[in-house]
Amino acid sequence: MWIARPGANCDGGDQILPVDWLGVTQRGDIATNYQVMPGDRVYIAEDKLVALDTALGKLFSPFERIFGVTLLGTQTAKQIRFFNDPNAGTGGGGF
């Protein structure tokens, strides 16, 4: 995690202020607890495992949808056939 503050370094570009999140939140270390000013941009690095899970979800989601609709249609058709069958639920022998 870091803060990019515009126009504060010696070259006139952004000043990068690294934030020790664990230090600030768990140890009470205020050395990197910066006040966010107008124009600042806060960057948070991605968790690689979450990024992989999201990418896989985007890849497999269309296939899951197709298979889900196919399964739902198949089960619905079986139920319609079951209810239209005059021998359904009687064990096939009638009363």
Secondary structure, 3 states (H helix, E strand, C coil): CEEEECCCCCCCCCEEEECCHHHHHHCCCCCCCCCCCCCCEEECCCCHHHHHHHHHHHHHHHHHHHHHHHHHHHHHHHHHHHHHCCCCCCCCCCC
